[in-house]
Amino acid sequence: LDYACEHNIHILCYPTHATHVYQGLDVVTFSPLKRFWTEEQDQYETSKWQKVTFPSIQRHTSGP
């Protein structure tokens, strides 16, 4: 947790037996995000002939 605080990473946890409350986030927020990510990823891979994975993006955005 100290590492997370030092790097401005917020740790979230769900209250016990309450995950159904957050199910709307999956439908409203994360579903469109996943769709747009997939469209952009497909477009990039088609134009560059290069496969994109999350770790490959993370390497380019992470510091040393």
Biopython code that builds the backbone (N, CA, C, O; Angstrom):
import numpy as np
from Bio.PDB.StructureBuilder import StructureBuilder

atoms = [
    (1, "LEU", "N", (0.806, -1.190, 0.000)),
    (1, "LEU", "CA", (0.000, 0.000, 0.000)),
    (1, "LEU", "C", (0.854, 1.261, 0.000)),
    (1, "LEU", "O", (0.451, 2.287, -0.547)),
    (2, "ASP", "N", (2.025, 1.185, 0.608)),
    (2, "ASP", "CA", (2.912, 2.349, 0.598)),
    (2, "ASP", "C", (3.331, 2.697, -0.830)),
    (2, "ASP", "O", (3.357, 3.868, -1.209)),
    (3, "TYR", "N", (3.657, 1.667, -1.620)),
    (3, "TYR", "CA", (4.044, 1.883, -3.024)),
    (3, "TYR", "C", (2.900, 2.562, -3.780)),
    (3, "TYR", "O", (3.126, 3.497, -4.548)),
    (4, "ALA", "N", (1.684, 2.093, -3.560)),
    (4, "ALA", "CA", (0.523, 2.671, -4.234)),
    (4, "ALA", "C", (0.354, 4.142, -3.858)),
    (4, "ALA", "O", (0.127, 4.979, -4.731)),
    (5, "CYS", "N", (0.460, 4.455, -2.604)),
    (5, "CYS", "CA", (0.331, 5.851, -2.160)),
    (5, "CYS", "C", (1.418, 6.732, -2.753)),
    (5, "CYS", "O", (1.143, 7.849, -3.192)),
    (6, "GLU", "N", (2.645, 6.242, -2.771)),
    (6, "GLU", "CA", (3.765, 7.017, -3.300)),
    (6, "GLU", "C", (3.626, 7.294, -4.796)),
    (6, "GLU", "O", (4.136, 8.298, -5.292)),
    (7, "HIS", "N", (2.933, 6.401, -5.517)),
    (7, "HIS", "CA", (2.789, 6.535, -6.965)),
    (7, "HIS", "C", (1.379, 6.971, -7.380)),
    (7, "HIS", "O", (0.969, 6.793, -8.528)),
    (8, "ASN", "N", (0.659, 7.536, -6.432)),
    (8, "ASN", "CA", (-0.684, 8.067, -6.690)),
    (8, "ASN", "C", (-1.626, 7.022, -7.285)),
    (8, "ASN", "O", (-2.413, 7.318, -8.185)),
    (9, "ILE", "N", (-1.532, 5.795, -6.768)),
    (9, "ILE", "CA", (-2.410, 4.706, -7.183)),
    (9, "ILE", "C", (-3.474, 4.537, -6.108)),
    (9, "ILE", "O", (-3.161, 4.338, -4.934)),
    (10, "HIS", "N", (-4.711, 4.618, -6.514)),
    (10, "HIS", "CA", (-5.824, 4.506, -5.571)),
    (10, "HIS", "C", (-6.338, 3.076, -5.554)),
    (10, "HIS", "O", (-6.716, 2.539, -6.595)),
    (11, "ILE", "N", (-6.355, 2.467, -4.401)),
    (11, "ILE", "CA", (-6.822, 1.101, -4.241)),
    (11, "ILE", "C", (-8.298, 1.153, -3.854)),
    (11, "ILE", "O", (-8.680, 1.791, -2.872)),
    (12, "LEU", "N", (-9.102, 0.476, -4.637)),
    (12, "LEU", "CA", (-10.534, 0.422, -4.357)),
    (12, "LEU", "C", (-10.918, -0.997, -3.970)),
    (12, "LEU", "O", (-10.347, -1.966, -4.470)),
    (13, "CYS", "N", (-11.864, -1.104, -3.098)),
    (13, "CYS", "CA", (-12.405, -2.421, -2.780)),
    (13, "CYS", "C", (-13.915, -2.295, -2.657)),
    (13, "CYS", "O", (-14.449, -1.238, -2.321)),
    (14, "TYR", "N", (-14.568, -3.378, -2.933)),
    (14, "TYR", "CA", (-16.023, -3.396, -2.863)),
    (14, "TYR", "C", (-16.464, -3.856, -1.486)),
    (14, "TYR", "O", (-15.869, -4.766, -0.910)),
    (15, "PRO", "N", (-17.504, -3.231, -0.959)),
    (15, "PRO", "CA", (-18.052, -3.728, 0.302)),
    (15, "PRO", "C", (-18.573, -5.154, 0.118)),
    (15, "PRO", "O", (-19.003, -5.530, -0.973)),
    (16, "THR", "N", (-18.533, -5.912, 1.150)),
    (16, "THR", "CA", (-19.002, -7.291, 1.099)),
    (16, "THR", "C", (-20.445, -7.360, 0.610)),
    (16, "THR", "O", (-21.298, -6.591, 1.052)),
    (17, "HIS", "N", (-20.705, -8.280, -0.296)),
    (17, "HIS", "CA", (-22.046, -8.545, -0.841)),
    (17, "HIS", "C", (-22.670, -7.321, -1.513)),
    (17, "HIS", "O", (-23.886, -7.139, -1.446)),
    (18, "ALA", "N", (-21.862, -6.485, -2.155)),
    (18, "ALA", "CA", (-22.405, -5.280, -2.788)),
    (18, "ALA", "C", (-21.975, -5.123, -4.242)),
    (18, "ALA", "O", (-22.208, -4.070, -4.835)),
    (19, "THR", "N", (-21.358, -6.133, -4.827)),
    (19, "THR", "CA", (-20.869, -5.983, -6.195)),
    (19, "THR", "C", (-22.006, -5.756, -7.189)),
    (19, "THR", "O", (-21.784, -5.165, -8.246)),
    (20, "HIS", "N", (-23.197, -6.205, -6.879)),
    (20, "HIS", "CA", (-24.330, -5.989, -7.788)),
    (20, "HIS", "C", (-24.627, -4.496, -7.963)),
    (20, "HIS", "O", (-25.167, -4.084, -8.989)),
    (21, "VAL", "N", (-24.278, -3.700, -6.975)),
    (21, "VAL", "CA", (-24.505, -2.257, -7.049)),
    (21, "VAL", "C", (-23.650, -1.643, -8.154)),
    (21, "VAL", "O", (-24.066, -0.687, -8.809)),
    (22, "TYR", "N", (-22.463, -2.192, -8.355)),
    (22, "TYR", "CA", (-21.528, -1.648, -9.334)),
    (22, "TYR", "C", (-21.666, -2.261, -10.718)),
    (22, "TYR", "O", (-20.918, -1.900, -11.626)),
    (23, "GLN", "N", (-22.589, -3.164, -10.893)),
    (23, "GLN", "CA", (-22.759, -3.825, -12.179)),
    (23, "GLN", "C", (-23.096, -2.823, -13.284)),
    (23, "GLN", "O", (-22.732, -3.036, -14.441)),
    (24, "GLY", "N", (-23.775, -1.749, -12.946)),
    (24, "GLY", "CA", (-24.095, -0.716, -13.917)),
    (24, "GLY", "C", (-22.856, -0.086, -14.529)),
    (24, "GLY", "O", (-22.878, 0.309, -15.695)),
    (25, "LEU", "N", (-21.776, 0.017, -13.764)),
    (25, "LEU", "CA", (-20.520, 0.548, -14.298)),
    (25, "LEU", "C", (-20.009, -0.308, -15.444)),
    (25, "LEU", "O", (-19.476, 0.209, -16.426)),
    (26, "ASP", "N", (-20.174, -1.612, -15.316)),
    (26, "ASP", "CA", (-19.712, -2.523, -16.359)),
    (26, "ASP", "C", (-20.478, -2.280, -17.649)),
    (26, "ASP", "O", (-19.893, -2.301, -18.733)),
    (27, "VAL", "N", (-21.769, -2.050, -17.543)),
    (27, "VAL", "CA", (-22.613, -1.855, -18.724)),
    (27, "VAL", "C", (-22.452, -0.445, -19.280)),
    (27, "VAL", "O", (-22.303, -0.280, -20.491)),
    (28, "VAL", "N", (-22.477, 0.561, -18.437)),
    (28, "VAL", "CA", (-22.507, 1.950, -18.878)),
    (28, "VAL", "C", (-21.114, 2.495, -19.212)),
    (28, "VAL", "O", (-20.958, 3.213, -20.200)),
    (29, "THR", "N", (-20.119, 2.172, -18.420)),
    (29, "THR", "CA", (-18.797, 2.764, -18.592)),
    (29, "THR", "C", (-17.821, 1.851, -19.317)),
    (29, "THR", "O", (-17.230, 2.239, -20.326)),
    (30, "PHE", "N", (-17.653, 0.647, -18.807)),
    (30, "PHE", "CA", (-16.584, -0.200, -19.320)),
    (30, "PHE", "C", (-16.927, -0.878, -20.640)),
    (30, "PHE", "O", (-16.023, -1.181, -21.419)),
    (31, "SER", "N", (-18.185, -1.122, -20.910)),
    (31, "SER", "CA", (-18.560, -1.730, -22.188)),
    (31, "SER", "C", (-18.227, -0.814, -23.369)),
    (31, "SER", "O", (-17.593, -1.269, -24.321)),
    (32, "PRO", "N", (-18.632, 0.472, -23.340)),
    (32, "PRO", "CA", (-18.230, 1.366, -24.436)),
    (32, "PRO", "C", (-16.715, 1.556, -24.511)),
    (32, "PRO", "O", (-16.159, 1.635, -25.606)),
    (33, "LEU", "N", (-16.053, 1.627, -23.375)),
    (33, "LEU", "CA", (-14.605, 1.770, -23.354)),
    (33, "LEU", "C", (-13.948, 0.581, -24.059)),
    (33, "LEU", "O", (-13.037, 0.757, -24.868)),
    (34, "LYS", "N", (-14.413, -0.619, -23.750)),
    (34, "LYS", "CA", (-13.867, -1.824, -24.381)),
    (34, "LYS", "C", (-14.120, -1.801, -25.884)),
    (34, "LYS", "O", (-13.244, -2.168, -26.667)),
    (35, "ARG", "N", (-15.317, -1.372, -26.292)),
    (35, "ARG", "CA", (-15.653, -1.320, -27.714)),
    (35, "ARG", "C", (-14.746, -0.336, -28.449)),
    (35, "ARG", "O", (-14.203, -0.665, -29.504)),
    (36, "PHE", "N", (-14.577, 0.881, -27.896)),
    (36, "PHE", "CA", (-13.728, 1.887, -28.536)),
    (36, "PHE", "C", (-12.266, 1.445, -28.555)),
    (36, "PHE", "O", (-11.564, 1.670, -29.541)),
    (37, "TRP", "N", (-11.806, 0.820, -27.477)),
    (37, "TRP", "CA", (-10.433, 0.320, -27.437)),
    (37, "TRP", "C", (-10.230, -0.709, -28.553)),
    (37, "TRP", "O", (-9.233, -0.658, -29.273)),
    (38, "THR", "N", (-11.170, -1.636, -28.694)),
    (38, "THR", "CA", (-11.054, -2.671, -29.715)),
    (38, "THR", "C", (-11.047, -2.076, -31.113)),
    (38, "THR", "O", (-10.275, -2.518, -31.964)),
    (39, "GLU", "N", (-11.891, -1.083, -31.366)),
    (39, "GLU", "CA", (-11.922, -0.435, -32.680)),
    (39, "GLU", "C", (-10.594, 0.248, -32.983)),
    (39, "GLU", "O", (-10.070, 0.114, -34.089)),
    (40, "GLU", "N", (-10.043, 0.980, -32.013)),
    (40, "GLU", "CA", (-8.767, 1.664, -32.212)),
    (40, "GLU", "C", (-7.634, 0.660, -32.385)),
    (40, "GLU", "O", (-6.747, 0.845, -33.218)),
    (41, "GLN", "N", (-7.673, -0.390, -31.599)),
    (41, "GLN", "CA", (-6.644, -1.416, -31.691)),
    (41, "GLN", "C", (-6.680, -2.082, -33.072)),
    (41, "GLN", "O", (-5.633, -2.276, -33.691)),
    (42, "ASP", "N", (-7.855, -2.427, -33.548)),
    (42, "ASP", "CA", (-7.991, -3.039, -34.871)),
    (42, "ASP", "C", (-7.496, -2.103, -35.965)),
    (42, "ASP", "O", (-6.811, -2.532, -36.893)),
    (43, "GLN", "N", (-7.842, -0.835, -35.857)),
    (43, "GLN", "CA", (-7.423, 0.146, -36.857)),
    (43, "GLN", "C", (-5.898, 0.285, -36.866)),
    (43, "GLN", "O", (-5.288, 0.330, -37.935)),
    (44, "TYR", "N", (-5.289, 0.352, -35.704)),
    (44, "TYR", "CA", (-3.839, 0.482, -35.616)),
    (44, "TYR", "C", (-3.149, -0.761, -36.175)),
    (44, "TYR", "O", (-2.209, -0.658, -36.963)),
    (45, "GLU", "N", (-3.624, -1.933, -35.762)),
    (45, "GLU", "CA", (-3.006, -3.172, -36.221)),
    (45, "GLU", "C", (-3.117, -3.324, -37.730)),
    (45, "GLU", "O", (-2.199, -3.837, -38.370)),
    (46, "THR", "N", (-4.233, -2.884, -38.307)),
    (46, "THR", "CA", (-4.417, -2.967, -39.743)),
    (46, "THR", "C", (-3.474, -2.010, -40.467)),
    (46, "THR", "O", (-2.895, -2.368, -41.493)),
    (47, "SER", "N", (-3.318, -0.805, -39.943)),
    (47, "SER", "CA", (-2.487, 0.192, -40.618)),
    (47, "SER", "C", (-0.993, -0.067, -40.440)),
    (47, "SER", "O", (-0.210, 0.237, -41.340)),
    (48, "LYS", "N", (-0.587, -0.617, -39.312)),
    (48, "LYS", "CA", (0.845, -0.810, -39.013)),
    (48, "LYS", "C", (1.304, -2.256, -39.190)),
    (48, "LYS", "O", (2.505, -2.528, -39.168)),
    (49, "TRP", "N", (0.378, -3.170, -39.364)),
    (49, "TRP", "CA", (0.699, -4.604, -39.441)),
    (49, "TRP", "C", (1.499, -5.033, -38.221)),
    (49, "TRP", "O", (2.461, -5.794, -38.317)),
    (50, "GLN", "N", (1.075, -4.526, -37.078)),
    (50, "GLN", "CA", (1.768, -4.820, -35.827)),
    (50, "GLN", "C", (0.731, -5.089, -34.748)),
    (50, "GLN", "O", (-0.180, -4.284, -34.552)),
    (51, "LYS", "N", (0.856, -6.199, -34.052)),
    (51, "LYS", "CA", (-0.083, -6.566, -33.004)),
    (51, "LYS", "C", (0.132, -5.683, -31.781)),
    (51, "LYS", "O", (1.265, -5.412, -31.384)),
    (52, "VAL", "N", (-0.969, -5.244, -31.197)),
    (52, "VAL", "CA", (-0.922, -4.402, -30.003)),
    (52, "VAL", "C", (-1.424, -5.208, -28.815)),
    (52, "VAL", "O", (-2.484, -5.832, -28.873)),
    (53, "THR", "N", (-0.651, -5.186, -27.742)),
    (53, "THR", "CA", (-1.075, -5.812, -26.502)),
    (53, "THR", "C", (-0.929, -4.781, -25.386)),
    (53, "THR", "O", (-0.174, -3.819, -25.524)),
    (54, "PHE", "N", (-1.629, -4.974, -24.311)),
    (54, "PHE", "CA", (-1.540, -4.021, -23.212)),
    (54, "PHE", "C", (-0.114, -3.902, -22.682)),
    (54, "PHE", "O", (0.347, -2.785, -22.447)),
    (55, "PRO", "N", (0.610, -5.020, -22.482)),
    (55, "PRO", "CA", (1.998, -4.871, -22.002)),
    (55, "PRO", "C", (2.876, -4.065, -22.961)),
    (55, "PRO", "O", (3.763, -3.338, -22.513)),
    (56, "SER", "N", (2.647, -4.178, -24.268)),
    (56, "SER", "CA", (3.467, -3.406, -25.207)),
    (56, "SER", "C", (3.184, -1.915, -25.074)),
    (56, "SER", "O", (4.096, -1.103, -25.228)),
    (57, "ILE", "N", (1.954, -1.545, -24.795)),
    (57, "ILE", "CA", (1.610, -0.142, -24.582)),
    (57, "ILE", "C", (2.176, 0.332, -23.246)),
    (57, "ILE", "O", (2.688, 1.447, -23.137)),
    (58, "GLN", "N", (2.080, -0.508, -22.254)),
    (58, "GLN", "CA", (2.561, -0.142, -20.924)),
    (58, "GLN", "C", (4.067, 0.119, -20.944)),
    (58, "GLN", "O", (4.544, 1.010, -20.240)),
    (59, "ARG", "N", (4.823, -0.642, -21.739)),
    (59, "ARG", "CA", (6.263, -0.429, -21.833)),
    (59, "ARG", "C", (6.573, 0.964, -22.364)),
    (59, "ARG", "O", (7.544, 1.591, -21.941)),
    (60, "HIS", "N", (5.742, 1.452, -23.299)),
    (60, "HIS", "CA", (5.991, 2.754, -23.913)),
    (60, "HIS", "C", (5.536, 3.915, -23.020)),
    (60, "HIS", "O", (6.008, 5.040, -23.187)),
    (61, "THR", "N", (4.640, 3.659, -22.089)),
    (61, "THR", "CA", (4.120, 4.738, -21.256)),
    (61, "THR", "C", (4.738, 4.762, -19.869)),
    (61, "THR", "O", (4.653, 5.772, -19.170)),
    (62, "SER", "N", (5.356, 3.669, -19.464)),
    (62, "SER", "CA", (5.956, 3.608, -18.125)),
    (62, "SER", "C", (7.324, 4.254, -18.121)),
    (62, "SER", "O", (8.030, 4.257, -19.130)),
    (63, "GLY", "N", (7.678, 4.786, -17.003)),
    (63, "GLY", "CA", (9.002, 5.364, -16.848)),
    (63, "GLY", "C", (10.048, 4.277, -16.691)),
    (63, "GLY", "O", (9.718, 3.091, -16.706)),
    (64, "PRO", "N", (11.289, 4.664, -16.544)),
    (64, "PRO", "CA", (12.384, 3.680, -16.416)),
    (64, "PRO", "C", (12.305, 2.844, -15.167)),
    (64, "PRO", "O", (13.159, 1.987, -14.942)),
]
sb = StructureBuilder()
sb.init_structure("model")
sb.init_model(0)
sb.init_chain("A")
sb.init_seg("    ")
for serial, (resi, resn, name, xyz) in enumerate(atoms, 1):
    if name == "N":
        sb.init_residue(resn, " ", resi, " ")
    sb.init_atom(name, np.array(xyz, "f"), 0.0, 1.0, " ", f" {name:<3s}", serial, name[0])
structure = sb.get_structure()
